[in-house]
Amino acid sequence: MTGYIIRRILWIIPVLWAVATITFFLMHAVPGGPFTQERNVPESVIIALNKRYNLDAPLWKQYLQYLWNISHGDLGLSFRGDRDVSELIRQGFFVTAQLGIVSFLFAAVLGIVLGVLSAMNRNGPLDYAGVFFATVFASVPHFVLATFLIIIFAIHLRWFDILGWGGPIEYGDAFDPSAWHLKKMVLPVISLGMLPAAYIARVTRASMLEVLGQDYIRTAHAKGLAQHVIVFRHTVKNAMIPVLTVMGPIFAALVTGSFIIENIFSIPGVGRAFVDAVIRRDYAMIMGTTLFYAAIVAFANLIVDLLYAVVDPRIRYG
Amino acid sequence: MSFLKNRGCLLSLVALGALVASAACGGDDGGGEKSPAATGEGEAAPADQQVLVVQHTEPQYFDPHRSNFEQDISNERMLFRGLYQLESTADGGVSAVPAMADGEPTVSADGKTFKVKLKSGLKWSDGVPLTAQHFVDGIVSRGCGPDVSNDYTYLLQSAAIGGIIGVKGCDEYSNAMGTTDQPKTPTEQELAALRDAVGVKAIDDTSLEIDLVDPKLPNSFKQIFSLWKTFPARLDVIKKYGDKWTDPGNIVVNGPFTMTEFVPKDHITLEPNPNWALEPKPKLRKLTIKFIDDPAVAFRAYQTGEIDIVNFPESEIPTVKADATLSKELITEGTGRIDSVEMQLKDPVLKDFNVRLALSRAIDRETLNQVVYNGASIPATYWLVKGLAGYQGNARFEKIIGYDVTAAKKALADAGYPDGNGFPALKLLLRDDAVQRSLGEFLQNQWKTNLGIKVDLEFVDSKTRSSRFNSEQFQLFRGGWQIDYPDPENPLIGLFTTEGGNNHYNCSDPDIDAKLKAALTESDNDKRIKLLSDAETLIVTKLCGVAPITQLARVYLVRSKVGGIETNGTIDAGLPANWCAECWFIKKP
């Protein structure tokens, strides 16, 4: 197992190199640069800026310099305010991760509970309600849901706030109760988590139904085991394998941030920073966030694979 | 055996719901103030209520010498002030008045040397006296310095290279690195010599002398030395902290506010600078500027009571006007920006004046304003915006290039395309956003309906659009000009002079060139304004690269509890009345 983990981690390095290379050259191939404006930018300005950000070297030299820098942990400076890209990602990710993790927990709990309830009450009212929920919210894009939630619950009912994130912005405030404002967290979490919750509910229901049809479950019933024992000790655990398959990518997607939700709620996360960087052609920030996302996805997939082994004893990695 | 009897799963759902409900029923924690009904006028509320939350887009810098965008400039005017400052006058005009300067400058007989005396007792926020040398450092090292060169270095350069005020020696110093074709690598000594040759010197701690290449009128001088590129600088602080000198805790200011908090992508917090020298002193004890790029998001935050001043999208104007409270809080102000359809004069079709005239006269600008901007903007056939000296307005140009379908058809027929027959399809290049989509579709429809011609719309992102414009890869382009300072020369010089740096539509007319050249050296202000106004007449009537369509307006919502709002679209930078943020206060309820 240790060998497997080490091999997987080592494989991440060439993956990140490929991502860096493709992104670097694609980024420079796109029309318009970081200093391009509708107004004429004098040559002296271009010279000064290129010198400042090392953009005056040939492209291949910039590429090699960049590889050298990132191998030493230097992601460069953002063109916006000359701020350190690592620092911006660190700050932004702290917020995005909170949003992602809370949304994931919301989606997981809601999805699994609804899926289990639906499966246990097949063709009953709870099943129909669960299927209805899953179908509707799997079809509604999260920005549409966000708009409805804002109009109803924030603007008309004034139950919640919509501006910013309700958790700490700085790592140091993580344990400061005054940095937590639940009223600001509810709507973005529901907006972001509802679609994955619907998807998880569908997968859970289908998986539960399959397991419930297995002979050993029939045997457990015949042996007179209590319902909650059958459900929690035998059914749910076995039904979770397919669910885990989808939850890994869902977790990675949520934790890497949703630009749309971050924009709608003005959340200072890394998703918003990434799209803003692309629009502005902020090269260092584009590279930094792309590599960061690639690393997150790679590690998330590794964790999911390892969890398979935890959930299913038949799976062993050598 | 009913699973429902096992309440485990149901309890989980109920718990989830309870958590959501408890958050909803919780106290108002940390959002901004909800607006109380306004019952008073003019008197300030107690100090503990003087808290304001406003919306703006995120700036790139807080360093005034590196800034290019209005959101940066908006913040920097709150943090710093120059020798002079631009103020709104009672008649809605603009005046450059002394700020750090003590009174008017003394001008030499030849109009090239200006002496400015500073007010006594000026201090930076850290208590260090503000001296003339700080202005020298700001103008020379940070204004003309080649390593700090930005879009607004041109303000200090001479007319010979497309500049404005022409500080002596600034051209040479700012271009010390040469060009891309002929780069230079000056030594430290050479750079120091160029820097020392710039004609800005501190006579003593409270006086400085500024030498110009060409004579300038005092009003022009004061206007330029109100702008952010000429703010004073603390080289000692910049040296100590490097690029982090503008971080809260490091930054040193001479303006009405100082920055105490900055969260990237979220907000900055400003508090009064105890050493602010001028009146009024800020009444606000805390001003938070939330970074929200999307006006629709800002509008919703205003509706929930979390923000007190927002710029909102024109599409919401009907909603605002229909609301009893919001309609009273609506402010519309014309900005210093003219929007236009820009036409590439190198194009074989568009170089024909009659084609350009047809395109311009086929646009119903009044309806465009209603459809695209919900009536918020000002239909325009003029180029010099309302509020500028020399403004002529629609009265002058409407009958020449304004909406007239008959005249448009005749012009197209005169160009050889009766009823649009044989007219090749043109392309209109626009930015991919909601307003420009609406605008593009409207124009396309107008030309199809009124002229029978086909114009394809091309939507690209902002950088691609700018790149295409700068490399002149367009036929029709939705462009315009936002004035940098309230002088009619700003939207003309460089935009319509042959080979002008911003003249990407290739307007080249000897009469226009002559007028603009004469205006640059005219020492009588009234004559100068007349020359610029005549230049505008030539540009508009000849449709020399541009067909103006609207003078853009901005729509804001300002809580009725906020006082001190005296808007002036010519000098406001994305926030109403932010030319005097120190004037803002919360009224007594």
Interface residues (C-beta under 8 A of the other chain):
Chain A: V30 P31 G32 G33 T36 Q37 E38 R39 N40 V41 P42 E43 S44 V45 I46 I47 A48 L49 K51 R52 L77 F79 R80 G81 D82 R83 L88 Q91 G92 F106 V109 L110 V113 L114 V116 L117 M120 N121 L126 I150 F153 A154 I155 R158 W159 F160 D161 I162 L163 G164 I169 S178 H181 L182 K183 K184 M185 V186 I190 Q227 H228 V231 F232 N263 I264 F265 S266 P268 G269 R272 A273 D276 I279 R280 R281
Chain B: M1 F3 L4 N6 G8 C9 L10 S12 L13 L16 V20 S22 A23 A24 C25 G26 D28 D29 G30 G31 G32 E58 P59 Q60 Y61 F62 N68 P146 D147 V148 S149 N150 D151 T153 Y154 G162 S174 N175 M177 G178 T179 T180 P183 D243 T246 V263 P264 K265 D266 H267 K290 F291 I292 D293 D294 V297 R300 A301 Q303 T304 G305 E306 I307 V460 D461 S462 K463 T464 R465 S466 S467 R468 F469 N470 G479 G494 G501 N502 H504
